[in-house]
């Protein structure tokens, strides 16, 4: 009888024990949840961010650059020549997205992939987010542009980067990235490869509005440098602007010193010096659909 009482007691207490264990597990899960939206858009002006929409989300992106801000005759660049990119990205999982885009300059077609390796957690057990990004571009201009000894591979260019981001407070997020760019066919006085670093940030002003900035620096590294000196080395890229984001839309308007909408060309061929006033108005619009 005593053994039966012990057995019944254990049986009655078992659900309580399991509920308590489940409760502890849930608390642990809450503590390890990722931080909310360190960035609200897939890009900050000219740089990718660690942001990836949730699984089964289709993302449509419009990126636009006007002409150089010079005088009122062309409405400070708005009436001048422009560059535009249209792209779509799809989130296969919460951590992985793939995409395709087409750009006016060079008639560039690009295929993209982005993967969240690590996510910053609210309890700071993981203090940063880490994301890998890469693309392959295909220059679709006429074959005659590439000169003699044409090969399809002359059209190809590549870009890869690792992005480290941290949301420091509810209103401030900063990220830094290291990148490698490669263009298969370049002019004789230009480089095929370039390593660069970029800094980006978002400072929220209201629940939906933020100040954003980015800064890209092409590095001169002798180990991969093809020329002792470059006649026209690529310039550093600076941008600052305003972002408005909701759960399904993101709109950015800014000034930037880069007109290319492909990061490998921005890092390797940008000749606009923002310190000399080479600035351009631009905007990015993002729309999300969940399936």
C-alpha positions in Angstrom: 0.0 0.0 0.0 2.8 2.4 0.9 4.5 1.7 -2.5 1.1 2.4 -4.2 0.8 5.8 -2.4 4.3 6.7 -3.4 3.6 5.8 -7.0 0.3 7.8 -7.0 2.1 10.8 -5.5 4.8 10.7 -8.2 2.1 10.3 -10.9 0.2 13.3 -9.6 3.4 15.5 -9.3 4.8 14.5 -12.7 2.6 16.9 -14.6 3.6 19.7 -12.3 7.2 18.8 -12.8 6.8 18.7 -16.6 4.9 22.1 -16.6 7.7 23.6 -14.5 10.3 22.2 -16.9 8.4 23.6 -19.9 8.1 26.9 -18.1 11.9 27.0 -17.6 12.4 26.1 -21.3 10.1 28.8 -22.4 11.9 31.4 -20.2 15.2 30.2 -21.7 13.7 30.6 -25.2 12.5 34.1 -24.4 16.0 35.1 -23.2 17.6 33.8 -26.3 15.2 35.4 -28.8 16.9 37.6 -31.5 16.7 41.3 -31.1 13.9 43.0 -33.1 14.8 44.6 -36.4 18.4 46.0 -36.1 17.7 47.3 -39.6 14.3 47.7 -41.3 15.4 47.4 -44.9 17.6 45.1 -47.0 19.9 48.0 -47.9 21.2 51.2 -46.3 21.7 53.5 -49.2 24.5 51.6 -51.1 25.2 48.8 -48.6 23.5 45.6 -47.8 22.2 45.1 -44.2 21.7 42.0 -42.1 18.0 42.2 -42.6 16.2 39.3 -44.2 12.4 39.1 -44.3 10.6 36.1 -42.8 10.3 32.9 -44.7 8.0 32.8 -47.8 8.3 36.6 -48.3 8.7 38.2 -51.7 10.5 41.4 -51.7 10.4 43.9 -54.6 13.1 46.6 -54.6 13.4 49.8 -56.7 16.8 51.6 -56.4 17.3 55.0 -58.2 20.1 57.5 -58.7 19.6 60.9 -60.3 22.3 63.0 -62.0 24.9 65.1 -60.1 23.6 67.8 -57.9 25.0 71.0 -59.6 22.5 73.7 -60.4 18.9 74.6 -60.8 18.9 74.2 -64.6 18.5 70.4 -64.2 16.7 70.7 -60.8 19.9 69.7 -59.0 20.2 66.4 -61.0 16.6 65.3 -61.0 16.2 66.3 -64.7 19.5 64.8 -65.7 20.5 61.2 -66.6 19.7 58.5 -64.1 20.4 55.0 -63.1 17.8 52.5 -61.9 17.7 48.9 -60.6 14.6 46.7 -60.3 15.0 43.6 -58.2 13.1 40.8 -56.5 14.2 38.7 -53.6 12.6 35.7 -52.0 13.1 34.4 -48.4 13.3 30.6 -48.6 13.8 30.5 -44.8 14.1 33.1 -42.0 17.8 33.0 -42.6 18.2 32.6 -46.4 17.1 34.7 -49.3 17.9 34.7 -53.0 17.2 37.3 -55.7 17.6 38.7 -59.2 17.8 42.2 -60.5 18.4 44.3 -63.6 20.2 47.6 -63.7 20.3 50.3 -66.4 24.1 50.9 -66.3 25.9 48.2 -68.2 22.5 46.5 -68.7 23.7 44.5 -65.7 21.8 41.4 -64.6 22.6 40.1 -61.1 21.9 37.0 -59.1 22.1 37.4 -55.3 22.1 35.3 -52.1 22.1 36.4 -48.5 22.4 34.2 -45.4 22.1 35.0 -41.7 24.9 33.0 -40.0 24.3 34.5 -36.5 21.6 36.6 -35.0 22.1 39.0 -32.1 20.1 37.9 -29.0 18.2 40.0 -26.5 20.1 38.5 -23.6 23.4 39.3 -25.3 24.6 35.7 -25.3 25.2 36.5 -29.0 26.2 40.1 -29.0 26.3 40.6 -32.8 24.6 39.5 -36.0 26.7 38.0 -38.8 25.4 37.8 -42.4 27.0 36.6 -45.6 26.1 38.2 -48.9 27.2 37.6 -52.5 26.2 38.3 -56.1 27.2 37.5 -59.6 26.7 40.2 -62.3 26.4 39.7 -66.0 27.1 42.7 -68.2 24.6 42.4 -71.1 25.9 45.1 -73.4 26.6 44.3 -77.0 29.4 41.9 -77.7 31.4 44.6 -79.6 31.9 46.5 -76.3 34.2 43.8 -75.1 36.7 44.1 -78.0 38.8 41.3 -79.5 39.0 37.8 -78.1 35.5 38.0 -76.7 34.4 35.3 -74.3 31.1 35.1 -72.3 33.2 35.1 -69.1 34.3 38.7 -70.0 30.8 39.8 -68.9 31.0 38.4 -65.4 31.7 40.2 -62.1 31.4 39.0 -58.5 31.0 40.5 -55.0 31.1 38.8 -51.6 31.0 40.2 -48.1 30.6 39.4 -44.4 28.5 41.9 -42.4 28.8 42.3 -38.7 26.0 44.3 -37.0 24.9 45.3 -33.5 21.8 46.9 -32.2 23.2 49.0 -29.4 19.9 50.5 -28.2 16.3 50.6 -29.3 17.2 53.5 -31.6 20.8 52.9 -32.7 22.2 50.1 -35.0 25.7 50.0 -36.5 27.3 47.5 -38.9 30.7 47.0 -40.5 31.5 44.7 -43.4 34.5 43.4 -45.3 34.1 42.7 -49.0 35.9 41.2 -52.0 35.1 42.4 -55.5 36.2 40.9 -58.8 35.5 42.0 -62.4 36.7 39.6 -65.2 37.3 42.2 -67.9 38.6 45.6 -67.1 40.6 48.4 -68.9 44.3 47.9 -68.9 45.0 50.5 -66.2 42.4 49.1 -63.8 42.4 46.3 -61.3 40.5 43.0 -61.4 40.2 42.6 -57.6 39.5 44.9 -54.7 39.1 44.4 -51.0 37.0 47.0 -49.2 35.4 47.8 -45.9 32.1 49.6 -45.3 30.3 51.2 -42.3 26.5 51.7 -42.1 24.1 52.8 -39.4 20.5 53.6 -38.6 19.4 56.0 -35.8 15.7 55.9 -35.2 14.0 59.3 -34.6 10.4 58.0 -34.3 8.8 54.6 -34.4 8.9 54.6 -38.3 11.5 57.2 -39.2 15.3 57.0 -39.0 18.5 58.8 -40.1 20.7 56.5 -42.1 24.3 56.7 -43.3 26.9 54.6 -45.1 30.6 54.9 -45.9 32.6 52.6 -48.2 36.4 52.5 -48.4 38.3 50.7 -51.2 41.6 49.5 -49.8 45.0 49.6 -51.6 46.5 46.2 -50.7 49.9 45.5 -52.4 49.4 41.7 -52.2 46.6 41.8 -54.8 47.5 45.1 -56.5 48.2 44.7 -60.2 49.7 48.2 -60.8 52.3 50.1 -58.7 50.1 53.2 -58.9 46.6 53.7 -60.2 45.9 56.6 -62.5 42.3 56.9 -61.2 42.0 54.9 -58.0 38.4 54.4 -56.8 37.1 57.0 -54.4 35.5 56.5 -51.0 31.7 56.4 -51.0 29.6 58.5 -48.6 25.9 58.7 -48.2 23.4 60.0 -45.7 19.6 60.1 -45.7 16.2 59.5 -44.2 14.3 56.2 -43.9 10.6 55.5 -43.3 9.7 51.9 -42.7 6.6 49.9 -41.9 6.0 46.1 -41.7 5.5 45.9 -45.5 7.2 49.0 -46.9 10.5 50.8 -46.7 11.3 54.1 -48.3 14.7 55.8 -48.2 15.7 59.2 -49.7 19.3 60.3 -49.5 22.4 61.9 -51.1 25.3 59.7 -52.0 28.5 59.9 -54.0 27.9 56.6 -55.9 25.8 56.1 -59.0 26.5 52.4 -59.6 23.9 50.1 -58.1 26.1 47.1 -58.1 28.5 46.9 -55.1 31.5 45.5 -57.0 31.4 48.5 -59.4 30.8 51.0 -56.6 33.9 49.6 -54.8 36.1 49.3 -57.9 35.2 52.1 -60.2 33.6 55.0 -58.3 35.2 58.3 -59.4 33.0 60.7 -57.5 34.6 62.5 -54.6 32.1 63.6 -52.1 34.6 66.0 -50.6 34.6 67.8 -53.9 30.8 68.0 -54.0 30.2 65.0 -56.3 26.8 64.1 -54.8 23.6 62.6 -56.2 20.1 62.4 -55.0 18.7 58.9 -54.7 15.9 56.8 -53.3 15.1 53.1 -52.5 11.6 51.7 -52.3 10.9 48.2 -50.9 7.6 46.3 -50.8 7.0 43.0 -49.1 4.4 40.3 -49.8 4.0 37.2 -47.6 2.8 33.9 -48.9 
